[in-house]
Amino acid sequence: MLSNSCRYGIRAMIYLAKHYPEKTSIGIKDISHDLDLPTPFLAKIMQQLARQKVLYSVKGPNGGFSLLKKPESITLYDIVRIIDGEDLFRKCIIHDETCSSVRKSRKRCAIHNDFENIRKDLLALFRTRTLEDLAKTAEDSDNILI
């Protein structure tokens, strides 16, 4: 359901939330090493989040990333929306357009009613779970991010 970019971004954001606020900036090499993620790919994802004012980015040998907002104010939905967009919450699971567009042009898809409820629950979950929640859960398991 989520792209690799989005999953990697979520993991990196949880990682930063776990270290918030004691570490003001964490280098991309440290993040990618600790999470066992490819550095160049992760760097692009992190820059995308920085451009959207969720992360603070410092360039240079002593640079790195840090959360621009408090972990309790960043939701899972915020991260997914920035990296993958809102298609997961808006598009038909079968047709390549929004459910409202499909309804106007043809009958609903065969799984519309089932998926509509799942999508609503998923949206509610993503909008209510914060990085603070996820970081606390991650503290209970060293393997949750890897």
GIBEL-V901003 format. One record per helix or strand of 3 or more residues. SS is the DSSP state (H for helix, E for strand). FROM is the first residue (numbers start at 0). LEN is the number of residues. If there is no record, write none. Layout:
[[SS;FROM;LEN] [SS;FROM;LEN]]
This chain:
[[H;3;15] [H;27;8] [H;38;13] [E;54;4] [E;63;4] [H;70;3] [H;75;8] [H;86;4] [H;98;7] [H;111;17] [H;130;9]]
